[in-house]
Amino acid sequence: MQKKCFVLFAMLLLCPFVGSGQDISFYKNKARTATSIPEKLEAIDSVLSKSYGVDNNVFVSYSNQYIELAKKVDSVELAAKKAMNLQTILSDYKNEPRRAIRIIDGVLAHKYKIKDSFLLGGLYLKRGRANLKLNVKEAIEDYETAINNFSEKDSIYIADAYLFSGQAYSNIGKFVAAGEFYEKAYRFYEKRKEYEYMLHARQGIITMFSMNGFYDKAEKEREKLIETLKQLDNKKYIITEYYNQSIDYHKTGNKELEIKYLLKADSLLNETDPNQQDYANHININASLAEYHIDNNELIKARDYIKELEQWIDQAKEDRIVNISYNGAKARYYLAVGLYEEALKYAQEKLRYSKAVGHEDDIMSSHLLLSNIYAERGQFKKSLENKNSYLDLRDSIYNKGTAQFLAYYQTLYETEKKEKKLVEKNTNIQLLEKDNENFKKIVFFSSLALVLTFGLILLYRNQRYLKSNKELQEKFSQKLLVSQEIERKRISKDLHDGLGQRLLLIKNKIVGGDDDTKKMVDDAIDEVRTISRDLHPFQLQEMGITKAIEYTLTQIDENTTLFISSEIDNIDNLFTKEQEVNIYRIVQETLNNILKHAKAEASKVTIKKLTGNIVISIKDNGVGFDFTEKYQNVTSLGLKTLLERTRFLNGQMKVKSIKNNGTIIIFQFPVS
């Protein structure tokens, strides 16, 4: 129906039910006596095939059994198929959408076991169809989730989800979004040559023309659609179009055509529904017929249609959409005959159902109806409150028909010049408001751009400052290393030339002394020489960088418990004297760190001369360490000093260390 606009078709999920020549009681008995679950499932499946469309109670009962058994044996995909089939019966025929949702949720709890995209997307699509009768916004969320779970091979079902989304958005007054989804559905159906479903998408767009006040355009497009439906012999959907057209005639005040199309819809419904199962169409049409006669003060005829409603409403206890029509007609009738208490009760129910579903048109008409009832009861304050609510909502709905929406559908349908002028006339105010909004947006975004520009400038200046500060720190560190090396050289020279020479003189003067004294003097001389060498490696000048490093390795190997192996290429004359000192210190300090902290038994030093680079690798089998933790420790200067020396040489330092599994430190320095 127009104001409830939803398509009454389901996905092609139900297996073809072909009779097997056996009576349904045979399979019921077989299901009851089966000794294994697979045998039981097969028998229940036969019961379902024979009860579908014949006995809904049996179909629902055995579907539930099948689903629970399938989940028990971890056949979740089989359970999913039956849950999807069951939704249609529960929602559309037994009017138990909440129960359908509970069953689908029970299967979705195991969705991680469902690999078939059709089944996973289909469960959400079916849950959305059930939710449409309870909460439109939740239905929209389900449709979106269904689209995200379908794959490319499920394009027909993606189109269904787009179509249902369009209907749902249309119901809550979001026309632009509705139009986009209808158009997507139409394109999908067109691509697959699903012509009947293309008509459903087109019908949704026609409904929006009506909802936005383009009744002439809607009528023309609807006439074309009805002719096509007649060619397809699709009488069920022709009922919907007749009913929708009668609603438009009611809105335009054409009483003659309103009743004509209502009676056509009623006649065709009785023809196509001999089993009296389509309670929704029966309630909507009879409610509209009752309200038509109430408007014409034909209360006896109206009463007959109100009585007709009573035989259907028991089937629709959970269907909020048809309850809106039912309660609205009852309230109008009781208001007309002066039973205001009864009228108030049904009008309040209509408002409650309208708010639950989210239909703004129905909420608006409910407030107007309540305003009239309260006025008749002399409760003018409440009458005014509801009248104001009606007016506020009417203005809100009107404002939602923006210029974008009108322009979009103007292009889509190539409307005639006369209608084009009507569109422009109706949208002038909205366009002015739109211009004002655009101006506000320009001011806002200009201000935002200005703030961002200043922010970027400040960020740039801050980065420059940090970079400059970092460069100064690096230069200071490098100067500190140079001055430190100069001071070491001075102290080393003083020790060697001063204290060392004096100790030699003392040794020479006590040649005749006792042996202990001579040994003490020799030890002191050795210690001074060791300190002098550590402070400044004079062997660099004497032997060159390569031999100096080899000499240091030999000393450590002979005088400590650390076993050292090495592979060293000749790197003499590749660096300046200052650079050679730093390279020597890097090797020396790395080995000292191993001796102090690594608890290693062996170490290997490798120096390779490559094209444009010198690579030094120092490896140990010690306890390892966490580089980040060690580097951030303020008391740990060893790694920081190594890094500063590496930067001084424009090199790179890499540390690979695993606790209890040794350490490798690799240095790479460029050479010209």
C-alpha positions as CSV (number, residue, x, y, z in Angstrom):
1,M,0.0,0.0,0.0
2,Q,1.1,3.5,-0.6
3,K,1.5,4.8,2.9
4,K,3.0,1.5,4.0
5,C,4.7,0.9,0.7
6,F,6.2,-2.5,0.9
7,V,6.5,-5.2,-1.8
8,L,4.8,-8.4,-0.9
9,F,7.1,-10.8,-2.6
10,A,9.8,-13.1,-1.0
11,M,13.1,-14.4,-2.2
12,L,13.1,-17.6,-4.2
13,L,14.2,-19.7,-1.2
14,L,11.6,-22.3,-0.9
15,C,12.5,-25.6,-2.4
16,P,10.1,-26.8,-5.1
17,F,7.5,-28.9,-3.4
18,V,6.7,-31.9,-5.5
19,G,4.3,-34.6,-4.2
20,S,5.7,-38.0,-3.6
21,G,2.5,-39.9,-3.5
22,Q,2.7,-40.4,0.2
23,D,0.3,-38.8,2.7
24,I,1.7,-36.2,5.2
25,S,0.8,-38.4,8.1
26,F,3.2,-41.1,6.8
27,Y,6.1,-38.7,7.0
28,K,4.9,-37.3,10.4
29,N,5.0,-40.9,11.7
30,K,8.4,-41.5,10.0
31,A,9.8,-38.4,11.7
32,R,8.5,-39.5,15.1
33,T,9.9,-43.1,14.8
34,A,13.2,-42.2,13.1
35,T,16.3,-43.6,15.0
36,S,18.9,-41.3,13.5
37,I,19.0,-37.5,13.1
38,P,19.7,-37.6,9.3
39,E,16.7,-39.9,8.8
40,K,14.6,-37.6,11.1
41,L,15.6,-34.5,9.1
42,E,14.7,-36.2,5.8
43,A,11.3,-37.1,7.1
44,I,10.6,-33.6,8.5
45,D,11.7,-32.1,5.2
46,S,9.0,-34.1,3.5
47,V,6.4,-32.9,6.1
48,L,7.4,-29.3,5.3
49,S,7.1,-29.8,1.5
50,K,3.5,-31.1,2.0
51,S,2.4,-28.6,4.6
52,Y,3.7,-25.4,3.0
53,G,0.8,-23.3,1.8
54,V,-1.6,-25.9,3.1
55,D,-1.3,-26.0,6.9
56,N,0.8,-23.1,8.3
57,N,0.7,-24.4,11.9
58,V,2.2,-27.8,10.9
59,F,4.8,-26.0,8.7
60,V,5.9,-23.7,11.6
61,S,6.0,-26.5,14.1
62,Y,8.1,-28.9,12.0
63,S,10.3,-26.1,10.7
64,N,11.2,-25.4,14.3
65,Q,12.0,-29.0,14.9
66,Y,14.2,-29.1,11.8
67,I,16.1,-26.0,12.7
68,E,16.9,-27.2,16.2
69,L,18.0,-30.7,15.0
70,A,20.2,-29.2,12.2
71,K,21.9,-27.0,14.8
72,K,22.4,-29.9,17.1
73,V,24.4,-31.8,14.3
74,D,26.3,-28.6,13.4
75,S,24.4,-28.3,10.0
76,V,23.9,-24.6,10.4
77,E,23.5,-23.9,6.7
78,L,20.5,-26.3,6.6
79,A,19.1,-24.5,9.6
80,A,19.6,-21.2,7.9
81,K,17.6,-22.3,4.8
82,K,14.6,-23.4,7.0
83,A,14.8,-20.2,9.1
84,M,14.6,-18.1,5.9
85,N,11.6,-20.1,4.6
86,L,9.9,-19.8,8.0
87,Q,10.1,-16.0,8.2
88,T,7.7,-15.5,5.3
89,I,5.0,-17.7,7.0
90,L,5.5,-16.2,10.4
91,S,5.6,-12.6,9.3
92,D,3.2,-12.4,6.4
93,Y,0.6,-15.1,7.3
94,K,0.7,-15.8,11.0
95,N,1.7,-12.2,11.8
96,E,4.4,-13.2,14.3
97,P,7.4,-11.1,13.2
98,R,9.0,-11.1,16.6
99,R,9.1,-14.9,16.6
100,A,10.6,-14.9,13.2
101,I,13.4,-12.6,14.4
102,R,14.1,-14.8,17.4
103,I,14.5,-17.9,15.2
104,I,16.8,-16.1,12.7
105,D,18.9,-14.6,15.6
106,G,19.3,-18.2,16.9
107,V,20.8,-19.2,13.6
108,L,22.9,-16.0,13.3
109,A,24.5,-16.9,16.7
110,H,26.4,-19.6,14.6
111,K,27.0,-17.4,11.6
112,Y,30.8,-18.0,11.6
113,K,30.0,-21.5,10.4
114,I,28.0,-20.3,7.4
115,K,30.3,-20.1,4.3
116,D,27.5,-19.5,1.7
117,S,27.2,-15.8,1.1
118,F,23.6,-16.3,-0.2
119,L,22.6,-17.8,3.1
120,L,24.4,-15.3,5.4
121,G,23.1,-12.3,3.4
122,G,19.6,-13.9,3.1
123,L,19.3,-14.3,6.9
124,Y,19.8,-10.5,7.4
125,L,17.5,-9.8,4.5
126,K,14.7,-11.9,6.0
127,R,15.2,-10.4,9.4
128,G,14.9,-7.0,7.8
129,R,11.5,-8.1,6.3
130,A,10.3,-9.1,9.8
131,N,11.7,-5.9,11.4
132,L,9.8,-3.8,8.8
133,K,6.6,-4.6,10.7
134,L,8.2,-3.5,14.0
135,N,11.0,-0.9,13.5
136,V,11.8,0.6,10.2
137,K,15.3,1.8,11.2
138,E,16.3,-1.6,12.4
139,A,15.0,-3.0,9.1
140,I,17.2,-0.6,7.2
141,E,20.3,-1.7,9.2
142,D,19.5,-5.3,8.4
143,Y,19.2,-4.6,4.7
144,E,22.6,-2.8,4.7
145,T,24.2,-5.8,6.5
146,A,22.6,-8.1,4.0
147,I,24.2,-6.1,1.1
148,N,27.6,-6.3,2.8
149,N,27.4,-10.1,3.2
150,F,26.1,-11.0,-0.3
151,S,28.7,-11.6,-3.0
152,E,28.7,-10.8,-6.7
153,K,26.9,-14.0,-7.6
154,D,24.0,-12.9,-5.4
155,S,23.2,-9.8,-7.4
156,I,19.5,-10.5,-7.6
157,Y,19.3,-10.6,-3.8
158,I,21.4,-7.4,-3.5
159,A,18.8,-5.8,-5.8
160,D,16.1,-7.0,-3.4
161,A,17.9,-5.4,-0.5
162,Y,18.2,-2.1,-2.4
163,L,14.5,-2.3,-3.2
164,F,13.5,-2.9,0.4
165,S,15.8,-0.2,1.6
166,G,14.1,2.2,-0.8
167,Q,10.7,1.3,0.6
168,A,11.9,1.7,4.2
169,Y,13.5,5.1,3.6
170,S,10.4,6.2,1.8
171,N,8.3,5.2,4.8
172,I,10.2,7.4,7.1
173,G,10.3,10.4,4.7
174,K,13.9,10.2,3.6
175,F,13.1,10.6,-0.1
176,V,16.6,11.3,-1.5
177,A,18.0,8.2,0.1
178,A,14.9,6.2,-1.0
179,G,15.3,7.4,-4.6
180,E,19.0,6.3,-4.7
181,F,18.2,2.8,-3.4
182,Y,15.2,2.4,-5.8
183,E,17.4,3.4,-8.7
184,K,20.2,1.0,-7.7
185,A,17.6,-1.8,-7.5
186,Y,16.1,-0.9,-10.9
187,R,19.6,-1.1,-12.5
188,F,20.4,-4.4,-10.9
189,Y,17.0,-5.9,-12.1
190,E,17.5,-4.4,-15.6
191,K,20.9,-5.9,-15.9
192,R,19.5,-9.3,-15.1
193,K,16.3,-8.8,-17.2
194,E,14.1,-9.3,-14.2
195,Y,11.3,-7.2,-15.7
196,E,8.7,-7.8,-13.0
197,Y,11.0,-6.7,-10.3
198,M,12.0,-3.7,-12.3
199,L,8.3,-2.7,-12.0
200,H,8.5,-3.0,-8.2
201,A,11.4,-0.5,-8.1
202,R,9.5,1.8,-10.4
203,Q,6.4,1.5,-8.2
204,G,8.4,2.7,-5.2
205,I,9.5,5.8,-7.1
206,I,5.9,6.5,-8.2
207,T,4.8,6.3,-4.6
208,M,7.3,9.0,-3.7
209,F,5.8,11.3,-6.3
210,S,2.5,10.9,-4.5
211,M,4.1,11.5,-1.1
212,N,5.7,14.7,-2.4
213,G,2.5,16.0,-3.9
214,F,3.1,15.3,-7.6
215,Y,-0.3,13.5,-8.0
216,D,-0.7,14.1,-11.8
217,K,2.8,12.7,-12.5
218,A,2.2,9.8,-10.1
219,E,-1.2,9.0,-11.8
220,K,0.3,8.9,-15.3
221,E,3.2,6.7,-14.3
222,R,0.8,4.4,-12.3
223,E,-1.5,4.0,-15.3
224,K,1.5,2.8,-17.3
225,L,2.5,0.4,-14.5
226,I,-1.0,-1.0,-14.2
227,E,-1.1,-1.7,-17.9
228,T,2.2,-3.6,-17.7
229,L,1.0,-5.6,-14.7
230,K,-2.1,-6.5,-16.6
231,Q,0.1,-7.8,-19.5
232,L,2.0,-9.9,-16.9
233,D,-1.3,-11.1,-15.4
234,N,0.0,-9.9,-12.0
235,K,-3.4,-9.1,-10.3
236,K,-2.0,-9.1,-6.8
237,Y,0.1,-6.1,-7.4
238,I,-2.6,-4.4,-9.4
239,I,-4.6,-4.4,-6.1
240,T,-1.8,-2.4,-4.5
241,E,-1.8,0.2,-7.4
242,Y,-5.6,0.6,-7.3
243,Y,-5.4,1.2,-3.6
244,N,-2.5,3.6,-3.9
245,Q,-4.4,5.6,-6.6
246,S,-7.5,5.8,-4.4
247,I,-5.3,7.3,-1.6
248,D,-4.1,10.0,-4.1
249,Y,-7.6,10.8,-5.1
250,H,-8.5,11.1,-1.4
251,K,-5.7,13.6,-1.0
252,T,-6.8,15.7,-4.0
253,G,-10.5,15.6,-2.9
254,N,-11.7,13.6,-5.9
255,K,-14.4,11.6,-4.1
256,E,-15.8,9.9,-7.2
257,L,-12.6,8.4,-8.3
258,E,-11.5,7.6,-4.8
259,I,-14.5,5.3,-4.2
260,K,-14.2,3.9,-7.7
261,Y,-10.6,2.7,-7.2
262,L,-11.3,1.5,-3.7
263,L,-14.1,-0.8,-5.0
264,K,-11.9,-2.0,-7.9
265,A,-9.2,-2.9,-5.4
266,D,-11.8,-4.7,-3.1
267,S,-13.3,-6.6,-6.0
268,L,-9.9,-7.8,-7.3
269,L,-8.9,-8.8,-3.8
270,N,-11.9,-11.0,-3.3
271,E,-11.1,-12.6,-6.7
272,T,-7.4,-13.3,-6.0
273,D,-7.7,-14.3,-2.3
274,P,-10.3,-17.1,-2.2
275,N,-8.7,-18.6,0.9
276,Q,-9.0,-15.3,2.8
277,Q,-5.4,-15.2,3.9
278,D,-4.4,-11.7,2.8
279,Y,-5.5,-9.9,6.0
280,A,-3.3,-6.9,5.4
281,N,-5.0,-5.8,2.1
282,H,-8.4,-6.7,3.6
283,I,-7.9,-4.4,6.6
284,N,-6.4,-1.5,4.7
285,I,-9.1,-1.5,2.0
286,N,-12.0,-1.9,4.4
287,A,-10.6,0.8,6.7
288,S,-10.3,3.2,3.8
289,L,-13.9,2.3,2.7
290,A,-15.1,3.0,6.2
291,E,-13.4,6.3,6.3
292,Y,-14.8,7.3,2.9
293,H,-18.3,6.7,4.1
294,I,-17.6,8.5,7.4
295,D,-16.4,11.6,5.4
296,N,-19.7,11.4,3.4
297,N,-21.7,11.0,6.7
298,E,-22.9,7.5,5.6
299,L,-22.5,6.0,9.0
300,I,-24.6,2.9,8.4
301,K,-22.3,1.9,5.5
302,A,-19.3,2.9,7.5
303,R,-20.5,0.6,10.3
304,D,-20.7,-2.4,8.0
305,Y,-17.0,-1.9,7.0
306,I,-16.0,-1.4,10.6
307,K,-17.6,-4.8,11.4
308,E,-15.8,-6.3,8.4
309,L,-12.5,-5.2,10.0
310,E,-13.2,-7.1,13.2
311,Q,-13.0,-10.5,11.5
312,W,-9.5,-9.7,10.3
313,I,-7.8,-7.9,13.2
314,D,-7.2,-11.0,15.3
315,Q,-4.8,-12.2,12.5
316,A,-2.9,-8.9,12.8
317,K,-2.1,-8.5,16.5
318,E,1.6,-8.0,15.9
319,D,1.3,-6.2,12.5
320,R,1.8,-2.6,13.5
321,I,1.3,-1.3,10.0
322,V,-2.3,-2.7,9.5
323,N,-3.0,-1.8,13.1
324,I,-2.5,1.9,12.1
325,S,-5.3,1.6,9.5
326,Y,-7.6,-0.4,11.8
327,N,-7.3,1.9,14.8
328,G,-7.6,5.0,12.6
329,A,-10.8,3.8,11.1
330,K,-12.3,2.8,14.5
331,A,-11.4,6.2,16.0
332,R,-12.9,8.1,13.1
333,Y,-16.1,6.1,13.3
334,Y,-16.5,6.5,17.1
335,L,-15.8,10.2,16.8
336,A,-18.5,10.5,14.1
337,V,-21.1,8.7,16.3
338,G,-20.2,10.7,19.4
339,L,-18.5,8.0,21.5
340,Y,-15.5,10.1,22.4
341,E,-14.0,7.8,25.0
342,E,-13.8,4.9,22.5
343,A,-12.6,7.3,19.8
344,L,-9.8,8.6,22.1
345,K,-8.7,5.1,23.0
346,Y,-8.3,4.0,19.3
347,A,-6.8,7.3,18.3
348,Q,-4.1,6.9,21.0
349,E,-3.5,3.4,19.7
350,K,-3.1,4.6,16.2
351,L,-0.5,7.2,17.4
352,R,1.4,4.5,19.4
353,Y,1.6,2.2,16.4
354,S,2.6,5.0,14.1
355,K,5.4,6.1,16.4
356,A,6.6,2.5,16.8
357,V,6.8,2.0,13.0
358,G,8.1,5.5,12.3
359,H,5.6,6.6,9.6
360,E,5.6,10.4,9.8
361,D,2.4,10.8,7.7
362,D,0.5,8.5,10.1
363,I,1.9,10.2,13.2
364,M,0.8,13.6,11.8
365,S,-2.7,12.4,11.0
366,S,-2.9,10.8,14.5
367,H,-2.2,14.1,16.1
368,L,-4.9,15.8,14.0
369,L,-7.4,13.1,14.9
370,L,-6.6,13.5,18.6
371,S,-6.9,17.3,18.4
372,N,-10.4,16.9,17.0
373,I,-11.4,14.3,19.6
374,Y,-10.1,16.5,22.5
375,A,-11.9,19.5,21.1
376,E,-15.2,17.6,21.1
377,R,-14.5,16.5,24.7
378,G,-13.9,20.2,25.7
379,Q,-10.2,19.5,26.5
380,F,-9.0,22.5,24.5
381,K,-5.5,22.6,26.0
382,K,-4.8,19.0,24.9
383,S,-6.5,19.7,21.6
384,L,-4.2,22.7,21.0
385,E,-1.1,20.6,22.0
386,N,-1.9,17.9,19.4
387,K,-2.8,20.5,16.8
388,N,0.6,22.1,17.3
389,S,2.3,18.7,17.0
390,Y,0.4,18.1,13.8
391,L,1.5,21.5,12.3
392,D,5.1,21.1,13.4
393,L,5.3,17.6,11.8
394,R,3.5,18.8,8.6
395,D,6.1,21.6,8.2
396,S,8.9,19.2,8.9
397,I,7.7,16.8,6.2
398,Y,7.3,19.6,3.8
399,N,10.8,20.8,4.3
400,K,12.2,17.4,3.6
401,G,11.1,17.8,-0.1
402,T,14.3,19.7,-0.9
403,A,15.3,21.1,-4.2
404,Q,17.8,18.3,-4.7
405,F,15.1,15.7,-4.5
406,L,12.9,17.6,-7.0
407,A,15.8,18.2,-9.4
408,Y,16.8,14.6,-9.2
409,Y,13.5,13.2,-10.2
410,Q,12.9,15.9,-12.7
411,T,15.9,14.7,-14.7
412,L,15.0,11.1,-14.1
413,Y,11.6,11.3,-15.7
414,E,11.9,14.1,-18.2
415,T,8.8,15.8,-17.0
416,E,6.8,18.1,-19.3
417,K,7.2,21.9,-19.4
418,K,4.0,22.6,-17.4
419,E,5.1,20.2,-14.6
420,K,8.6,21.7,-14.7
421,K,7.2,25.2,-14.0
422,L,5.2,23.6,-11.1
423,V,8.4,22.1,-9.7
424,E,10.3,25.4,-9.9
425,K,7.4,27.3,-8.3
426,N,7.2,24.8,-5.4
427,T,11.0,24.9,-4.8
428,N,11.7,28.6,-4.9
429,I,11.5,29.0,-1.1
430,Q,13.6,25.9,-0.6
431,L,16.2,27.1,-3.1
432,L,16.5,30.4,-1.2
433,E,16.9,28.5,2.0
434,K,19.5,26.3,0.3
435,D,21.4,29.3,-0.9
436,N,21.4,30.6,2.7
437,E,22.7,27.3,3.9
438,N,25.3,27.2,1.2
439,F,26.5,30.7,2.3
440,K,26.7,29.5,5.9
441,K,28.7,26.5,4.7
442,I,31.1,28.7,2.7
443,V,31.7,30.9,5.8
444,F,32.2,27.8,8.0
445,F,34.6,26.1,5.6
446,S,36.5,29.3,4.9
447,S,37.0,29.8,8.6
448,L,38.0,26.2,9.0
449,A,40.5,26.6,6.1
450,L,41.9,29.7,7.8
451,V,42.3,27.9,11.1
452,L,43.9,24.9,9.4
453,T,46.3,27.2,7.5
454,F,47.5,28.9,10.7
455,G,47.7,25.4,12.3
456,L,49.9,24.2,9.4
457,I,52.2,27.3,9.6
458,L,52.6,26.7,13.4
459,L,53.2,23.0,12.8
460,Y,55.8,23.8,10.1
461,R,57.6,26.3,12.4
462,N,57.6,23.9,15.2
463,Q,59.0,21.2,13.0
464,R,61.7,23.6,11.8
465,Y,62.5,24.5,15.4
466,L,62.7,20.8,16.4
467,K,64.9,20.0,13.4
468,S,67.2,23.0,14.1
469,N,67.4,22.0,17.8
470,K,68.2,18.4,16.9
471,E,71.0,19.6,14.5
472,L,72.4,21.8,17.3
473,Q,72.3,18.8,19.7
474,E,74.1,16.6,17.2
475,K,76.8,19.2,16.5
476,F,77.2,19.7,20.3
477,S,77.5,15.9,20.8
478,Q,80.1,15.7,18.0
479,K,82.1,18.6,19.3
480,L,82.0,17.0,22.8
481,L,83.3,13.8,21.3
482,V,86.1,15.6,19.5
483,S,87.1,17.7,22.6
484,Q,86.8,14.5,24.7
485,E,89.2,12.7,22.4
486,I,91.6,15.7,22.5
487,E,91.6,15.7,26.3
488,R,92.1,12.0,26.4
489,K,95.1,12.4,24.1
490,R,96.5,15.1,26.3
491,I,96.1,13.0,29.5
492,S,97.5,9.9,27.7
493,K,100.6,11.8,26.6
494,D,101.1,13.2,30.1
495,L,100.8,9.8,31.6
496,H,103.2,8.3,29.0
497,D,105.7,11.0,28.9
498,G,105.5,12.2,32.5
499,L,104.5,9.6,35.0
500,G,105.7,6.7,32.8
501,Q,109.2,8.2,32.4
502,R,109.5,8.9,36.1
503,L,108.5,5.4,36.9
504,L,111.3,4.1,34.5
505,L,113.8,6.4,36.3
506,I,112.7,5.0,39.7
507,K,113.1,1.4,38.3
508,N,116.6,2.2,37.1
509,K,117.7,3.6,40.5
510,I,116.5,0.5,42.4
511,V,118.2,-2.0,40.2
512,G,119.9,-3.4,43.2
513,G,116.8,-3.4,45.3
514,D,114.7,-6.3,46.3
515,D,112.6,-8.2,43.7
516,D,109.2,-7.3,45.2
517,T,109.9,-3.6,44.8
518,K,111.0,-4.1,41.2
519,K,107.8,-6.1,40.5
520,M,105.6,-3.4,41.9
521,V,107.3,-0.8,39.8
522,D,106.9,-3.0,36.6
523,D,103.2,-3.5,37.4
524,A,102.8,0.3,37.8
525,I,104.5,1.0,34.5
526,D,102.3,-1.6,32.7
527,E,99.2,-0.1,34.3
528,V,100.2,3.4,33.2
529,R,100.9,2.1,29.7
530,T,97.5,0.3,29.6
531,I,95.6,3.4,30.8
532,S,97.6,5.5,28.3
533,R,96.6,3.2,25.4
534,D,93.0,3.2,26.5
535,L,92.9,6.9,26.7
536,H,94.4,7.4,23.2
537,P,95.3,4.6,20.8
538,F,98.8,5.6,19.8
539,Q,99.0,2.4,17.8
540,L,96.7,4.1,15.2
541,Q,99.6,6.4,14.2
542,E,102.1,3.6,14.5
543,M,100.2,0.7,12.8
544,G,97.1,2.1,11.0
545,I,93.4,1.5,11.8
546,T,93.3,-2.1,10.6
547,K,96.3,-3.3,12.6
548,A,95.2,-1.2,15.6
549,I,91.8,-3.0,15.7
550,E,93.5,-6.4,15.2
551,Y,95.9,-5.6,18.1
552,T,93.0,-4.7,20.4
553,L,91.2,-7.9,19.5
554,T,94.3,-9.9,20.3
555,Q,94.8,-8.2,23.6
556,I,91.2,-8.9,24.7
557,D,91.4,-12.5,23.5
558,E,94.6,-13.2,25.4
559,N,93.8,-11.3,28.6
560,T,90.1,-12.1,29.1
561,T,87.9,-15.2,29.1
562,L,86.2,-14.0,25.9
563,F,87.1,-16.0,22.8
564,I,87.3,-13.6,19.8
565,S,87.4,-14.6,16.1
566,S,87.6,-12.1,13.3
567,E,87.5,-11.5,9.5
568,I,88.9,-8.0,8.8
569,D,89.5,-6.4,5.4
570,N,92.2,-3.7,5.2
571,I,90.5,-0.3,5.6
572,D,93.6,1.9,6.0
573,N,93.6,5.3,4.3
574,L,89.8,5.3,3.8
575,F,89.1,7.7,6.6
576,T,90.6,10.9,8.1
577,K,92.6,10.5,11.4
578,E,89.6,11.9,13.3
579,Q,87.2,9.4,11.7
580,E,89.7,6.5,12.3
581,V,89.7,7.4,16.1
582,N,85.9,7.2,16.2
583,I,85.8,3.9,14.3
584,Y,88.4,2.5,16.7
585,R,86.4,3.7,19.7
586,I,83.2,2.1,18.3
587,V,84.9,-1.3,18.1
588,Q,86.6,-0.8,21.5
589,E,83.4,0.4,23.3
590,T,81.3,-2.3,21.8
591,L,83.7,-5.0,23.0
592,N,83.9,-3.4,26.4
593,N,80.1,-3.5,26.6
594,I,80.2,-7.3,25.8
595,L,82.8,-7.8,28.5
596,K,80.8,-5.9,31.1
597,H,77.2,-6.9,30.4
598,A,76.8,-9.7,27.9
599,K,78.1,-12.6,29.9
600,A,79.3,-14.0,26.6
601,E,81.7,-16.8,25.9
602,A,82.6,-15.9,22.4
603,S,82.4,-12.9,20.0
604,K,83.1,-12.4,16.3
605,V,84.2,-9.2,14.7
606,T,83.8,-8.8,10.9
607,I,84.9,-5.8,8.9
608,K,84.0,-5.8,5.2
609,K,85.0,-3.3,2.5
610,L,82.2,-3.0,0.0
611,T,81.6,-0.6,-2.9
612,G,81.0,2.8,-1.3
613,N,80.6,1.4,2.3
614,I,82.4,-0.2,5.2
615,V,80.4,-2.6,7.2
616,I,81.4,-3.6,10.7
617,S,79.6,-6.5,12.4
618,I,80.2,-7.4,16.1
619,K,78.4,-10.5,17.3
620,D,78.2,-12.3,20.7
621,N,76.5,-15.3,22.2
622,G,75.6,-13.5,25.5
623,V,72.3,-12.9,27.4
624,G,71.0,-10.2,25.0
625,F,69.0,-7.2,25.9
626,D,66.0,-5.0,25.0
627,F,67.4,-2.2,22.9
628,T,64.5,0.2,23.5
629,E,64.5,-0.3,27.3
630,K,68.3,0.0,27.5
631,Y,68.5,3.1,25.3
632,Q,65.8,4.9,27.3
633,N,67.6,4.1,30.6
634,V,69.2,7.5,31.6
635,T,72.1,5.7,33.4
636,S,73.0,3.7,30.2
637,L,75.5,5.9,28.2
638,G,77.2,3.2,26.2
639,L,74.6,2.8,23.4
640,K,74.0,6.6,23.3
641,T,77.8,7.2,22.8
642,L,77.9,4.5,20.1
643,L,75.0,6.2,18.3
644,E,76.6,9.6,18.5
645,R,79.9,8.4,17.1
646,T,77.9,6.7,14.3
647,R,76.1,9.9,13.4
648,F,79.5,11.8,13.5
649,L,80.6,9.4,10.7
650,N,77.3,9.8,8.8
651,G,76.7,6.1,9.3
652,Q,74.0,3.8,10.4
653,M,73.8,1.5,13.5
654,K,71.5,-1.5,13.7
655,V,71.0,-3.6,16.8
656,K,69.5,-7.1,16.7
657,S,69.2,-8.6,20.2
658,I,67.1,-11.3,21.7
659,K,67.1,-11.9,25.4
660,N,69.1,-15.1,26.2
661,N,70.0,-15.5,22.5
662,G,72.9,-13.1,21.8
663,T,73.4,-9.7,20.1
664,I,74.5,-8.5,16.7
665,I,75.4,-4.8,16.2
666,I,76.1,-3.7,12.7
667,F,77.7,-0.4,11.7
668,Q,77.7,0.9,8.1
669,F,79.8,3.9,7.1
670,P,80.1,5.6,3.7
671,V,83.4,6.0,2.0
672,S,84.2,8.0,-1.1
